[in-house]
Amino acid sequence: MQARCKHTESAESEAFNASSSQTPRFKPRPDLTKSADTDGRDSDCGADRTSTLNYDQIFDQAIDRLHTEGRYRVFIDILRNKGAFPNARCFAGHNGPKPITVWCSNDYLAMGQHPKVVAAMEEALHDVGAGSGGTRNIGGNTHYHIQLEQELADLHGKESALLFTSGYVSNDATLSTLAKLLPGCIIFSDELNHASMIAGIRNSGCEKRIFRHNDVDHLRELLAAEDPDVPKLIAFESVYSMDGDVAPIHAICDLADEFNALTYIDEVHAVGMYGDHGGGISERDDAADRIDLIEGTLGKAFGVMGGYVAASKKVIDCIRSYAPGFIFTTSLSPVLVAGVLASVRHLKQSSVERDGQQAAAAMLKQKFRDSGLPVMDSTTHIVPLMVGDPVRAKKISDILLAEYGVYVQPINFPTVPRGTERLRFTPGPAHTEEMMSELTKALVEIWDRLELELAQAA
Ligand SMILES: Cc1ncc(COP(=O)(O)O)c(C=O)c1O
């Protein structure tokens, strides 16, 4: 069986410790590195300095650690070509932008370039200008926000929805607030839950129990061990985006019924893409009415930016009234919200993009398999290729970009556990069969060059 992996609680804390927990808060101060003869002290102000702390050295060491482990992150300088996704321009080297094909975007359905979305954003910009004018408390609810919240509530069959500035913020703000409102609440969290859910759980300050990934027997054991009268919340994802597997939603909801627990699902990698209207796996599996809170992003399949939760009127009113991550931040630009509104409305009545994505993912998996490339067992639109080493994963990614004009970034720890580093492809409706054949050929050539083993062709 493939290793299942993403943001484990331990991986998260390890990554945090490795990178920032020892880092003091930054304050502008004189350059302490320039006077080697003063043992790190600045000779200009050494007289009244009692500490020999060298902040630059601490930051350097933090970055060096990442280089040593081969997981220093490099972000590509890119512009996508509207009307021609997944084609883009890459600004590497000195010879001007170079054409590339993007294989790892989370704009899964290419809605970021959909004519209806672009037109809606243009219209909103010209109608109401750029920003929202502040928090919802100060700037008010723009009419776009209200319309989108109604549309999202309807998408999930819930009474209400609430917008946030990102999916990350919606998870963090909602989970932390919800658990604080429930006295003595215990959160039961899948071990592979996303960093934003882990942050929300941590920020709630409540007790947590971690259940093995998608393991309902383990979840049952943990639920049964607690006082029946203590509030409980089960937090999990529908599609786990690094492996591409899916949660057993009904089985988890059965346990929630039995032990009187609330349910919270992150549908970030499913909304827009699954269900007849894009309501996610909970719509596809006819389970939305069994889940108390459904969380999603507006920045992936819907192609723009933002996040939300959908739930009962009462729960949404509580989050709206108590969550600092909602209250104390400028609300999304109405231009973005108008774009999302067009996207959600379109995907509610069109399955063309969803069908195209599923067909593309199936075709790419088959091509990888036929060529003996180590494609992992994903049951969804995610196509992960196991490499198992951070340096090699980066090298393959670099060669693909420099020599083949293919962009797919390496996925390293802490996003996945060490030893399971991989390349993660997200083919969509705009990737053609010809592109897939070229990609597969390039990968096989690189596999040969790096003397990596190919499996027997399927
Ligand atoms: C499972 C999951 N939840 C939440 C988020 C955060 O969503 P957003 O990118 O909108 O902040 C991500 C981001 O990749 C994610 O993978």
Ligand as a Chemical Component Dictionary entry (heavy atoms), coordinates in Angstrom:
data_LIG
# 
_chem_comp.id                   LIG 
_chem_comp.type                 NON-POLYMER 
_chem_comp.pdbx_formal_charge   0 
_chem_comp.three_letter_code    LIG 
# 
loop_
_chem_comp_atom.comp_id 
_chem_comp_atom.atom_id 
_chem_comp_atom.alt_atom_id 
_chem_comp_atom.type_symbol 
_chem_comp_atom.charge 
_chem_comp_atom.model_Cartn_x 
_chem_comp_atom.model_Cartn_y 
_chem_comp_atom.model_Cartn_z 
_chem_comp_atom.pdbx_ordinal 
LIG C1 C1 C 0 -7.110 20.594 2.582  1  
LIG C2 C2 C 0 -6.884 22.065 2.481  2  
LIG N1 N1 N 0 -7.619 22.882 3.252  3  
LIG C3 C3 C 0 -7.443 24.206 3.217  4  
LIG C4 C4 C 0 -6.506 24.785 2.372  5  
LIG C5 C5 C 0 -6.360 26.263 2.342  6  
LIG O1 O1 O 0 -7.121 26.798 1.287  7  
LIG P1 P1 P 0 -6.711 28.188 0.648  8  
LIG O2 O2 O 0 -5.646 27.897 -0.354 9  
LIG O3 O3 O 0 -7.951 28.736 0.050  10 
LIG O4 O4 O 0 -6.193 29.029 1.774  11 
LIG C6 C6 C 0 -5.725 23.979 1.546  12 
LIG C7 C7 C 0 -4.724 24.591 0.639  13 
LIG O5 O5 O 0 -4.072 23.983 -0.155 14 
LIG C8 C8 C 0 -5.911 22.577 1.609  15 
LIG O6 O6 O 0 -5.160 21.752 0.870  16 
# 
loop_
_chem_comp_bond.comp_id 
_chem_comp_bond.atom_id_1 
_chem_comp_bond.atom_id_2 
_chem_comp_bond.value_order 
_chem_comp_bond.pdbx_ordinal 
LIG C1 C2 SING 1  
LIG C2 N1 SING 2  
LIG C2 C8 DOUB 3  
LIG N1 C3 DOUB 4  
LIG C3 C4 SING 5  
LIG C4 C5 SING 6  
LIG C4 C6 DOUB 7  
LIG C5 O1 SING 8  
LIG O1 P1 SING 9  
LIG P1 O2 DOUB 10 
LIG P1 O3 SING 11 
LIG P1 O4 SING 12 
LIG C6 C7 SING 13 
LIG C6 C8 SING 14 
LIG C7 O5 DOUB 15 
LIG C8 O6 SING 16 
# 
